Amino acid sequence: MNSVMNSGMNLQYTAQNRANDAAQRIANGDVNAEPLVQLQVAKNESGAAAKVIKTADEMLGTVIDTTA
């Protein structure tokens, strides 16, 4: 279960880094479409990470409920 939570956290970290890099490129005047695409990818990654973390949290809650 801990590995599921870690996977979600790692994906969130990746999404945040991707968004930061894309934002920096946009701030530096990069007018190509790629930074915008990367922002969308980061948004999707972040949403997926949130779902993974939520699922891990629910699984942990279920384990605690069944062992209590």
GROMACS elastic network, one bead per residue, 0.5 to 0.9 nm:
[ bonds ]
;  ai    aj funct       b0    kb
    1     4     6  0.51571   500
    1     5     6  0.65682   500
    1     6     6  0.87058   500
    1    56     6  0.64217   500
    1    57     6  0.88219   500
    1    59     6  0.74969   500
    1    60     6  0.71437   500
    2     5     6  0.51465   500
    2     6     6  0.61309   500
    2     7     6  0.85801   500
    2    56     6  0.78553   500
    2    60     6  0.89736   500
    3     7     6  0.60218   500
    3     8     6  0.86043   500
    4     7     6  0.50804   500
    4     8     6  0.63798   500
    4     9     6  0.87154   500
    4    52     6  0.71210   500
    4    53     6  0.74073   500
    4    55     6  0.85257   500
    4    56     6  0.59885   500
    5     8     6  0.51451   500
    5     9     6  0.62208   500
    5    10     6  0.86102   500
    5    52     6  0.70683   500
    5    53     6  0.54286   500
    5    54     6  0.85817   500
    5    55     6  0.85097   500
    5    56     6  0.55854   500
    5    57     6  0.76755   500
    6     9     6  0.50020   500
    6    10     6  0.59910   500
    6    11     6  0.84741   500
    6    53     6  0.83195   500
    7    10     6  0.51192   500
    7    11     6  0.61444   500
    7    12     6  0.86084   500
    7    49     6  0.79443   500
    7    52     6  0.77205   500
    7    53     6  0.82008   500
    8    11     6  0.51386   500
    8    12     6  0.62174   500
    8    13     6  0.86533   500
    8    46     6  0.89835   500
    8    48     6  0.79341   500
    8    50     6  0.69046   500
    8    51     6  0.79799   500
    8    52     6  0.52307   500
    8    53     6  0.51979   500
    8    54     6  0.88601   500
    8    56     6  0.84826   500
    9    12     6  0.50438   500
    9    13     6  0.61901   500
    9    14     6  0.86397   500
    9    49     6  0.67878   500
    9    50     6  0.84742   500
    9    52     6  0.86209   500
    9    53     6  0.71659   500
   10    13     6  0.50041   500
   10    14     6  0.61824   500
   10    15     6  0.86053   500
   10    49     6  0.81430   500
   11    14     6  0.50049   500
   11    15     6  0.61363   500
   11    16     6  0.85932   500
   11    45     6  0.66299   500
   11    46     6  0.71039   500
   11    48     6  0.80166   500
   11    49     6  0.55532   500
   11    50     6  0.89944   500
   12    15     6  0.50189   500
   12    16     6  0.61252   500
   12    17     6  0.86106   500
   12    42     6  0.86779   500
   12    45     6  0.68721   500
   12    46     6  0.53367   500
   12    47     6  0.84796   500
   12    48     6  0.83718   500
   12    49     6  0.54051   500
   12    50     6  0.75686   500
   13    16     6  0.51455   500
   13    17     6  0.62328   500
   13    18     6  0.85994   500
   13    46     6  0.85471   500
   14    17     6  0.51941   500
   14    18     6  0.61196   500
   14    19     6  0.86172   500
   14    42     6  0.78917   500
   14    45     6  0.79369   500
   14    46     6  0.84911   500
   15    18     6  0.50632   500
   15    19     6  0.61316   500
   15    20     6  0.85559   500
   15    39     6  0.87200   500
   15    41     6  0.77356   500
   15    43     6  0.70767   500
   15    44     6  0.82158   500
   15    45     6  0.55167   500
   15    46     6  0.55886   500
   15    49     6  0.85331   500
   16    19     6  0.51281   500
   16    20     6  0.60980   500
   16    21     6  0.85898   500
   16    42     6  0.68027   500
   16    43     6  0.87779   500
   16    45     6  0.88929   500
   16    46     6  0.75935   500
   17    20     6  0.50487   500
   17    21     6  0.61025   500
   17    22     6  0.85564   500
   17    42     6  0.83131   500
   18    21     6  0.52167   500
   18    22     6  0.61847   500
   18    23     6  0.85488   500
   18    38     6  0.66731   500
   18    39     6  0.71145   500
   18    41     6  0.81045   500
   18    42     6  0.58338   500
   19    22     6  0.51379   500
   19    23     6  0.59819   500
   19    24     6  0.84960   500
   19    35     6  0.85651   500
   19    38     6  0.68525   500
   19    39     6  0.52427   500
   19    40     6  0.84433   500
   19    41     6  0.83707   500
   19    42     6  0.55513   500
   19    43     6  0.78573   500
   20    23     6  0.50934   500
   20    24     6  0.61020   500
   20    25     6  0.86324   500
   20    39     6  0.85699   500
   21    24     6  0.51443   500
   21    25     6  0.62895   500
   21    26     6  0.87337   500
   21    35     6  0.81108   500
   21    38     6  0.86391   500
   21    39     6  0.88958   500
   22    25     6  0.50861   500
   22    26     6  0.62399   500
   22    27     6  0.85972   500
   22    34     6  0.81654   500
   22    36     6  0.70625   500
   22    37     6  0.86390   500
   22    38     6  0.61329   500
   22    39     6  0.61382   500
   23    26     6  0.50712   500
   23    27     6  0.60703   500
   23    28     6  0.85433   500
   23    35     6  0.71854   500
   23    36     6  0.84926   500
   23    39     6  0.76042   500
   24    27     6  0.50069   500
   24    28     6  0.61300   500
   24    29     6  0.87848   500
   24    30     6  0.88718   500
   24    35     6  0.88926   500
   25    28     6  0.50803   500
   25    29     6  0.65603   500
   25    30     6  0.54379   500
   25    31     6  0.86305   500
   25    35     6  0.66102   500
   26    29     6  0.52175   500
   26    30     6  0.50094   500
   26    31     6  0.68862   500
   26    32     6  0.86731   500
   26    35     6  0.65650   500
   26    36     6  0.81223   500
   27    30     6  0.73353   500
   30    33     6  0.85046   500
   30    34     6  0.88462   500
   30    35     6  0.76116   500
   31    34     6  0.85459   500
   31    35     6  0.82216   500
   32    35     6  0.68116   500
   32    36     6  0.79513   500
   33    36     6  0.53992   500
   33    37     6  0.62717   500
   33    38     6  0.87268   500
   34    38     6  0.60581   500
   34    39     6  0.86021   500
   35    39     6  0.62030   500
   35    40     6  0.87327   500
   36    39     6  0.50593   500
   36    40     6  0.64517   500
   36    41     6  0.87120   500
   37    40     6  0.51172   500
   37    41     6  0.62317   500
   37    42     6  0.86216   500
   38    42     6  0.60677   500
   38    43     6  0.85192   500
   39    42     6  0.50171   500
   39    43     6  0.61803   500
   39    44     6  0.87097   500
   40    44     6  0.62714   500
   40    45     6  0.85774   500
   41    44     6  0.51186   500
   41    45     6  0.61011   500
   41    46     6  0.85167   500
   42    46     6  0.59860   500
   42    47     6  0.85369   500
   43    46     6  0.51326   500
   43    47     6  0.62635   500
   43    48     6  0.86899   500
   44    47     6  0.51282   500
   44    48     6  0.62117   500
   44    49     6  0.85619   500
   45    48     6  0.50781   500
   45    49     6  0.60309   500
   45    50     6  0.85815   500
   46    50     6  0.61792   500
   46    51     6  0.87073   500
   47    50     6  0.51529   500
   47    51     6  0.64210   500
   47    52     6  0.87976   500
   48    51     6  0.51409   500
   48    52     6  0.62782   500
   48    53     6  0.86850   500
   49    52     6  0.50594   500
   49    53     6  0.61267   500
   49    54     6  0.84873   500
   50    53     6  0.51402   500
   50    54     6  0.60346   500
   50    55     6  0.85213   500
   51    54     6  0.50515   500
   51    55     6  0.60620   500
   51    56     6  0.85658   500
   52    55     6  0.51299   500
   52    56     6  0.61861   500
   52    57     6  0.85945   500
   53    56     6  0.50902   500
   53    57     6  0.61316   500
   53    58     6  0.86247   500
   54    57     6  0.50209   500
   54    58     6  0.61715   500
   54    59     6  0.85832   500
   55    58     6  0.50391   500
   55    59     6  0.60969   500
   55    60     6  0.85636   500
   56    59     6  0.50211   500
   56    60     6  0.61541   500
   56    61     6  0.85865   500
   57    60     6  0.51091   500
   57    61     6  0.62121   500
   57    62     6  0.86808   500
   58    62     6  0.61920   500
   58    63     6  0.86721   500
   59    62     6  0.50596   500
   59    63     6  0.62593   500
   59    64     6  0.86570   500
   60    63     6  0.50905   500
   60    64     6  0.61904   500
   60    65     6  0.85575   500
   61    64     6  0.51121   500
   61    65     6  0.60770   500
   61    66     6  0.86184   500
   62    65     6  0.50188   500
   62    66     6  0.61298   500
   62    67     6  0.85949   500
   63    66     6  0.52187   500
   63    67     6  0.61670   500
   63    68     6  0.85217   500
   64    67     6  0.52588   500
   64    68     6  0.59757   500
   65    68     6  0.53248   500
